[in-house]
Amino acid sequence: MTPEEILMSTLSNIGYDFIKHIGNDLYSKLISCLEGNTNRRQINNTVKIIKHYADQRQKQQSGYNKIEEKIDDDWFVYWHEKSKLISDEQTQQIWAKILNSEVDSQGSISKRTLDFLSKVEKSELKVFGKLCQFEVQIADSLYQPMILEDYYDEDNVCIENTPDALGIPFDQNIPDIYIQHGIDRHKLKYLEEIELIKTNKVAGGIRNSGIKDVSYFNTHIAMKKLTENQTIWLGFIEYTKIGAELSLSIRNNNLPIEEFMEFLIEKWKHFIDFPRMKLIY
């Protein structure tokens, strides 16, 4: 049986036009990559990943408009060489989402990220996924894990986060909400060691005075206009390039943490333009 016959027989019970949902260009590249490979397990791995990809395209309304967009030959060959060794279904779904992201926006996923994903442990992806649950959108295309510490002065009094609080914190700790959902200092340090996140070294974390709004899943929060001398604390963690690209494949698979929205509102109570806070449906 040829690789193409294996492909079509495996996908015969999908229930919709498979080629339509992956596009002729991607289909021809897939067959080209499979030719000459006699390793049935690798072929099956690729088929399962493409099946997940086709399912995603079917559910993604915009996918129908972009289905015939061509994908870079070298990128796809590299993606296939790395992904064909993956047999874990959850990780296969991530590889499918990586492909989906690249088809939607070519150049959004680097080969370096593909190389990282081929080597990362499932347990590491799980921890990173927990961090992504605290991800906040602070611009049209900028997402950031929002780790807001509690700061204390030398008398062990909590320093309130206000637009004018620019002093250097004396001490700090991770609030319970992060720990309860699987993120503590040790896990953050580990994610930094494997180069998925980086720590901002400025005391008090990342600062920005020009943010107009932020979004957490379907909740949009309008922020007050600050003066040039005022600032908002945005935590102390940022994605690396690999982390930002990898988060693309995890983002739509996460569910919001209900109490985190309440936590953000309390932390940012001096920054929020409350009448303009609204849900996005």
C-alpha positions as MATLAB code, in Angstrom:
seq = 'MTPEEILMSTLSNIGYDFIKHIGNDLYSKLISCLEGNTNRRQINNTVKIIKHYADQRQKQQSGYNKIEEKIDDDWFVYWHEKSKLISDEQTQQIWAKILNSEVDSQGSISKRTLDFLSKVEKSELKVFGKLCQFEVQIADSLYQPMILEDYYDEDNVCIENTPDALGIPFDQNIPDIYIQHGIDRHKLKYLEEIELIKTNKVAGGIRNSGIKDVSYFNTHIAMKKLTENQTIWLGFIEYTKIGAELSLSIRNNNLPIEEFMEFLIEKWKHFIDFPRMKLIY';
ca = [
       0.000    0.000    0.000;
       1.389    3.396   -0.987;
       1.608    6.300    1.488;
      -1.267    8.010   -0.351;
      -3.403    4.869   -0.076;
      -2.594    4.650    3.639;
      -3.513    8.307    4.008;
      -6.854    7.990    2.265;
      -7.804    4.685    3.910;
      -7.051    6.062    7.374;
      -9.151    9.153    6.712;
     -11.977    7.437    4.854;
     -14.432    7.773    7.746;
     -13.915   11.456    8.528;
     -17.328   12.381    7.164;
     -16.344   15.361    5.011;
     -14.173   16.202    2.009;
     -10.683   15.880    3.478;
      -8.823   17.506    0.579;
     -11.226   20.455    0.661;
     -10.382   21.120    4.282;
      -6.610   21.056    3.918;
      -6.325   22.532    0.414;
      -4.738   21.129   -2.726;
      -1.357   22.762   -2.087;
      -0.960   21.278    1.383;
      -2.262   17.920    0.181;
       0.324   17.698   -2.598;
       3.118   18.678   -0.210;
       1.904   16.044    2.253;
       1.951   13.289   -0.359;
       5.420   14.386   -1.478;
       6.732   14.146    2.089;
       5.150   10.739    2.644;
       6.560    9.207   -0.532;
       9.405    6.793    0.123;
       8.617    6.490    3.833;
       7.898    2.859    4.722;
       7.612    3.472    8.454;
       3.931    2.832    9.074;
       4.044    4.393   12.548;
       5.468    7.670   11.241;
       2.901    7.748    8.444;
       0.116    7.147   10.950;
       1.474    9.924   13.188;
       1.393   12.366   10.270;
      -2.098   11.247    9.255;
      -3.433   11.795   12.781;
      -1.909   15.267   12.978;
      -3.341   16.236    9.584;
      -6.702   14.851   10.709;
      -6.586   17.182   13.747;
      -5.615   20.019   11.420;
      -8.535   19.288    9.066;
     -10.917   19.218   12.034;
      -9.629   22.625   13.110;
     -10.103   24.067    9.632;
     -13.642   22.753    9.496;
     -14.508   24.435   12.809;
     -12.679   27.651   11.922;
     -15.034   29.745    9.813;
     -12.264   31.888    8.358;
     -10.506   28.732    7.240;
     -12.689   28.417    4.164;
     -11.435   31.738    2.840;
      -7.777   30.880    3.408;
      -7.759   27.211    2.510;
      -5.999   27.633   -0.841;
      -3.187   29.786    0.525;
       0.161   28.177   -0.194;
       2.599   27.335    2.559;
       6.380   27.559    2.267;
       7.894   24.293    0.986;
      10.934   24.331    3.273;
       8.853   25.176    6.340;
       6.390   22.353    5.687;
       9.134   19.788    5.079;
      10.779   20.824    8.362;
       7.407   20.679   10.153;
       6.770   17.194    8.794;
      10.242   15.855    9.678;
       9.802   16.967   13.279;
       6.136   16.090   13.739;
       6.173   12.593   12.217;
       7.952   11.293   15.337;
       5.182   12.489   17.700;
       2.765    9.772   18.819;
       1.124   11.422   21.854;
      -2.335   12.615   20.810;
      -2.392   15.814   22.886;
       0.989   16.847   21.503;
      -0.190   15.940   18.001;
      -3.040   18.416   18.451;
      -0.488   21.119   19.258;
       1.459   20.259   16.089;
      -1.804   20.574   14.145;
      -2.469   23.986   15.689;
       1.077   25.075   14.861;
       0.404   24.187   11.214;
      -2.937   25.989   11.359;
      -1.287   29.137   12.725;
       1.336   29.092    9.984;
      -1.264   28.639    7.243;
      -3.270   31.560    8.618;
      -0.211   33.778    8.952;
       2.919   32.631    7.159;
       6.085   33.383    9.085;
       4.306   33.326   12.445;
       6.006   30.075   13.527;
       9.784   29.800   13.226;
      11.759   26.627   12.564;
      13.421   27.204   15.920;
      10.026   26.796   17.599;
       9.414   23.601   15.622;
      12.772   22.290   16.778;
      11.945   23.155   20.395;
       8.530   21.517   20.195;
      10.067   18.310   18.853;
      12.221   18.015   21.977;
       9.985   19.388   24.744;
       8.543   17.001   27.317;
       4.786   16.609   27.690;
       5.095   17.634   31.355;
       6.792   20.876   30.290;
       3.985   21.666   27.862;
       1.495   21.031   30.649;
       3.156   23.587   32.937;
       3.386   26.091   30.098;
      -0.304   25.532   29.396;
      -1.114   26.425   33.000;
       0.838   29.654   32.629;
      -1.058   30.488   29.437;
      -4.301   30.443   31.432;
      -3.087   33.704   32.988;
      -2.454   35.256   29.585;
      -3.842   38.737   28.955;
      -4.090   40.556   25.639;
      -2.721   44.079   26.016;
      -2.720   45.074   22.325;
      -4.181   43.756   19.070;
      -1.560   41.044   18.690;
       0.380   41.215   21.955;
      -0.308   38.570   24.575;
       1.464   38.316   27.896;
       1.210   36.052   30.950;
       0.076   38.377   33.716;
       1.958   37.484   36.911;
       1.201   40.263   39.405;
       3.055   39.849   42.673;
       2.171   41.215   46.071;
       4.718   43.802   47.206;
       5.572   44.625   50.817;
       7.601   47.353   52.448;
      10.120   46.815   55.244;
       7.303   46.915   57.803;
       5.566   44.032   55.987;
       2.779   46.336   54.790;
       1.419   45.554   51.326;
       2.293   48.246   48.776;
      -0.823   49.116   46.783;
      -0.536   49.132   43.000;
      -1.391   52.701   41.993;
      -0.473   54.806   38.928;
       2.070   56.767   40.987;
       3.603   53.846   42.951;
       7.041   53.859   41.349;
       9.107   52.990   44.411;
      11.259   49.882   44.556;
       9.431   47.101   46.418;
      11.126   45.799   49.530;
       9.822   42.250   49.305;
       7.439   40.283   47.103;
       5.609   36.997   46.829;
       3.423   35.043   44.391;
      -0.284   35.380   45.289;
      -2.200   32.221   46.119;
      -4.314   32.299   42.952;
      -1.284   31.347   40.840;
      -0.138   28.623   43.220;
      -3.635   27.130   43.370;
      -3.598   26.758   39.582;
      -0.151   25.200   39.300;
       2.187   28.177   38.909;
       4.787   29.025   41.556;
       8.298   30.491   41.583;
       9.960   27.136   40.896;
       7.837   26.495   37.797;
       8.396   30.035   36.542;
      12.124   29.603   36.999;
      12.005   26.310   35.128;
      10.032   27.812   32.226;
      12.664   30.529   32.070;
      15.462   27.946   32.038;
      13.942   26.204   29.016;
      13.557   29.617   27.347;
       9.773   29.894   27.118;
       9.573   33.011   29.286;
      11.921   35.742   30.432;
      11.950   37.825   33.586;
      11.860   41.587   33.372;
      14.556   42.878   35.690;
      12.951   46.273   36.406;
      11.809   46.524   40.022;
       8.033   46.248   40.121;
       7.880   44.523   36.761;
       7.033   45.652   33.253;
       5.687   49.200   33.168;
       3.538   50.935   30.582;
       1.650   54.235   30.655;
       0.022   54.039   27.206;
      -2.326   51.065   27.504;
      -5.918   51.837   26.537;
      -7.444   48.464   27.301;
      -6.710   44.851   28.158;
      -8.651   41.638   27.530;
      -8.844   38.395   29.437;
     -10.612   35.793   27.282;
     -14.039   37.361   26.517;
     -13.780   40.217   29.017;
     -12.542   43.592   27.838;
     -11.342   46.177   30.377;
     -10.939   49.839   29.433;
      -8.071   51.561   31.243;
      -7.877   55.160   32.405;
      -5.661   57.547   30.517;
      -2.455   58.040   32.509;
      -0.037   60.936   32.480;
       3.539   60.533   31.260;
       4.693   60.304   34.867;
       2.242   57.554   35.760;
       2.490   53.870   34.948;
       0.702   50.549   35.199;
       2.471   47.434   36.480;
       2.163   44.527   34.068;
       3.904   41.860   36.085;
       7.451   40.662   35.631;
       7.103   37.846   33.080;
       7.164   38.023   29.286;
       7.144   35.350   26.604;
      10.309   34.683   24.669;
       9.903   34.453   20.884;
       9.506   30.671   21.164;
       7.068   31.044   24.065;
       4.969   33.590   22.167;
       4.801   31.359   19.089;
       4.035   28.256   21.116;
       1.269   30.044   23.019;
      -0.544   30.454   19.687;
      -1.174   26.719   19.660;
      -2.354   26.587   23.274;
      -4.407   29.768   23.546;
      -7.692   28.560   22.037;
      -7.557   25.315   24.000;
      -7.587   26.989   27.414;
     -10.484   27.956   29.631;
     -10.526   31.160   31.703;
      -9.953   31.079   35.441;
     -13.079   32.772   36.758;
     -11.536   34.174   39.925;
      -8.562   35.585   37.997;
     -10.773   38.279   36.489;
     -11.732   39.360   40.006;
      -8.047   39.294   40.967;
      -7.121   41.572   38.038;
      -9.910   44.014   38.846;
      -8.719   44.278   42.441;
      -5.072   44.679   41.402;
      -5.925   47.297   38.771;
      -8.762   49.081   40.590;
      -6.888   52.384   40.352;
      -6.372   51.971   36.585;
      -9.778   50.761   35.370;
     -12.353   52.996   33.735;
     -15.187   50.985   35.295;
     -18.143   52.371   33.272;
     -16.410   51.172   30.112;
     -15.765   47.632   31.327;
     -17.720   45.190   29.177;
     -17.992   41.619   27.941;
     -17.168   40.732   24.362;
     -19.521   38.164   22.882;
];
